[in-house]
Amino acid sequence: MQPEFEVLRSEELGRYGVASRDLKAGEILHTETPMVVGPKQDSAVVCLGCNIFLDGTSAGPRCSTCGWPLCPECDDSQAPLHRAECRVFAKNRVKFQNLPKEAMVCLQLDCITPLRLLLAKEADPQRWEQEVAHMEYHEEARKQTQTWKVDDTNIVKYLRGPCKLTRFPEALIQQACGILEVNAFEAHTVSGNPVRCVFPKLAIFAHSCVPNLTHSISLDGTFRMDCRAAVDIPKGGMLYTTYTFTLTGTKERQVHLRRGKYFTCHCPRCVDPTELGTFFSSPKCTSCSEGYLISTDPLEASSPWLCTSCKISTPFAQISEFLTKIEEDIAALKAKPVSRTKLIEAEKLFKHYLTFLHPNHYLLVTFRELLIEMLGHVEGCGLNGLPEILLQHKIHLIQGVLTILDTFEPGMTRARAMMLFELHAPLAVLARKLFFGKKITASAFRERLQEAASAVGQAYEVLKWEDCRLSEGVLASICKNTHTQLLNDIADITEEEE
């Protein structure tokens, strides 16, 4: 069978992948199981078998063999993920140090995933040499960071000292830490807790802040990953995944990539001060009524910003101070419990900051997401109880987010699917209110329900890839049933007319 991609190499990118044939949106590019799965760094105490949160004090459950955190079910089943390190801890009598009840982070667990990667290297040396050894880990750049020093203390010295794993050289352990830091992808267990996985083939694909690939991960115990084309990709087309958050501005994405991945992104979105015409990071100019501020050098955070209309320059420090104030308002808002009061406050802040930011600004997208989440879900004010004007408002908010996603996460992506699911309900509820209030004809009612059915149907076509034990997988089943019901409702309207 012909591979769906081929690996090329360049001075700038190192290894990268291109499509070996024309790919349609939704087609599987490749499937692989991770080289390693384990807790994220700075994790709380979790079961080393299934990753559920555990009591870190002396009262917490422990592995009957090595004494490290393990829930009773995993202890009974001799959890496969924990088996290899269990032998190391038991043989060398490495004890887990109980934590005080108030501890939020367990530094002892920082060693688990690097140790699993090293033990996987021994168990499958051929896969290590063919797939993992070539992975970038930015050794020289990492040596200059505090992370290198922390890893040296918490992981390198711990594994070679108490764990007596002197067969692993210091440089190899740091390589394992670097591979995890630079290349690991986040997945979730059945409990919903995050883990990190290394998929060597997925890591070949270049990064872009507008990816054309999407992936889903199984919860069957293998953490099998299916990588798909999110959009149509022509033969020879570059294959892009992303290592950052697409719904943050260029400055924020660059900081994340430089600190955690040790590179500067030069994708078309990052080098364009308008972010592909969206003005996603642009405040309004305070010196004129028409312009928006854009960076004179998007890859240099301290560069001044110019107005697109009057060309007046503004120091970035001034812009940064203003954005920080908005971020503080958002953080304070998020910390409050969902209520009608919170909804009203969010609406006021959203309208206030609309006067200072481009409508597409990423902070306004955050406000939209907060409002979408609350409108129709606040206690005592369900979706069916919303007046027509608020239903239309929610639809408009969702469409605003979808416009951004169509640019930054186009095609069959999870983020678009979730937003399309949000869209279908207010569309359907508003259609029924208008029809039964005799404000639209049966024909218009049918068209509006068809729009809702299309939205939820598109959502299903993406979410059906998700494991049924994940919340997205459960939502796929809801989407399918809702789509069927809407089609039945549309058919009933046709029958009545006939």
C-alpha positions, 0 to 999 in steps of 0.5 A, a space after each residue: 500500500 502506498 504511504 499517504 505522505 513522504 518525508 523530506 528534509 530542508 535546512 530550515 524545517 529539518 524533516 517534514 511531510 508532504 502528501 503523496 497523493 491528493 487527499 480529501 478532507 476527512 481522509 486518514 493520513 496515517 495511524 500510529 500508537 505512541 512510543 510513550 504515554 505518561 503524566 504531564 510535568 508538574 502533575 498532581 498525584 495521579 494513578 500511574 495506571 489510569 491517571 485519575 487523581 489520587 490522595 497524595 497523603 499516606 491515606 492514598 492508595 498505593 501499588 502493592 508491589 512498589 508503593 507508588 500511587 495506584 488505584 485499587 482497580 489498576 493494582 488488581 489489573 497490574 496496569 500495563 502503563 505502570 508495569 515497567 517502572 514498577 519493576 525499577 522502583 521495587 527492585 531498587 526500593 525507591 519509595 514514594 514520599 507522601 505529600 501534605 494534603 494541601 500539595 497541588 503538584 507532585 514533583 516526584 511524578 516528573 520522572 515517570 514519563 521520561 523513565 517510561 520513554 527510556 524503558 521503551 527505548 530498551 524494549 523496542 530499540 529498533 523503533 527508537 532508532 528509526 522513529 525517535 532518535 531523530 526527533 528534535 529536542 533543541 539541546 543547546 537551547 534547553 541548556 540555557 533554560 531553567 527547565 534544563 536545571 530543574 530536569 537535571 535535579 528532579 529527573 536526571 539525578 533522581 533516576 541515576 541516584 535513588 533509582 540506580 539507573 546509571 546505565 542511562 547517561 545524563 545526556 540520554 535522560 536530558 534527550 528524553 526530557 527534551 523530546 517530551 517537552 518539544 514533541 509531546 501531544 496532549 491526550 485525555 484518559 477515560 477520566 478526562 485527565 490529561 496525559 502526554 504522548 509521543 507520536 513520532 510520525 505525527 511529530 514529523 509534520 511541520 508546525 503552522 498556526 493554520 494547520 491542515 491536519 487534525 487527529 483523534 486519539 482512542 481510549 481503548 488502552 492503546 492511545 491509537 491516534 488517527 491523523 486526518 486531512 482537515 481540508 482537501 490537500 493536493 499531492 505534494 502539499 505540505 502537511 501541517 499540525 500545530 503546537 500552539 493555540 490557534 485562538 490566541 494572538 501572534 505575540 502570545 503564540 510566538 511566546 509559547 513556541 519560543 519558550 516551550 518549542 524553541 523556535 520562531 514560527 514564520 508561517 504566513 499567518 505569523 508574518 502577516 501583521 493583519 493575521 490573514 486579514 482578520 486583524 485578530 490582534 488589532 486594537 482600534 486607533 485612538 488617534 482617528 476613527 477609521 484605523 486599526 493598529 498593526 505591528 510593524 514587525 509581528 515577530 518582534 514583540 517590542 516593535 511599534 504598531 502603526 495605524 492602518 489609516 492615519 499611520 500614527 505610531 503607538 509603542 507596544 508597551 502602551 498596547 500591552 498595558 491595555 490588553 493586560 487590563 482586559 485579560 484581568 477582567 476576563 480572568 475575574 469573570 471566569 472565576 465567578 460561578 455561572 449566573 444571570 449576574 455573570 451573564 449581564 456583566 460579560 455582556 457589558 464588558 463585551 460591548 465596552 471593549 468592542 469600542 476599543 478593539 477590532 471586532 475579530 480581536 482574540 480577546 473579543 472571541 474569548 468574550 463571545 465564547 463565554 457568552 455562548 456558553 452562558 446564553 440559554 444555559 443560565 439557571 432559570 433562563 433556558 434556551 427555549 425561554 430566551 426571547 427572539 432577540 437573544 436567540 438571534 444574538 447567540 446565533 450572531 456570536 457563534 457565527 462570529 467565532 465560526 468566521 475566525 475558525 474558518 480562517 485559522 482552523 478550517 475544514 473538518 476540525 474539532 473546534 468547528 464541530 463544537 461550535 456548529 453543535 452550539 449553532 444548531 439549537 438556537 437556529 431550531 428554537 428561533 425557527 419554531 418561535 417564529 413559525 408558531 408565532 406566525 411570523 414566517 411561512 412554512 417554507 421559511 420554517 423548513 429552510 431554517 430547520 434545514 440550516 440547523 440540520 446542516 450545522 448539527 450534521 456537519 458537527 456529527 461528521 467530525 465528532 464521530 471520529 472521537 472515542 465514544 467514552 470522550 465527551 466529544 464522542 458522547 456528543 457525536 451520538 447526540 448530534 446523530 439523533 438530533 440530525 435525524 429528528 430535525 430531518 423528520 421535522 422537516 419532512 412533516 412540514 412538507 407533508 402538511 403542505 402537500 
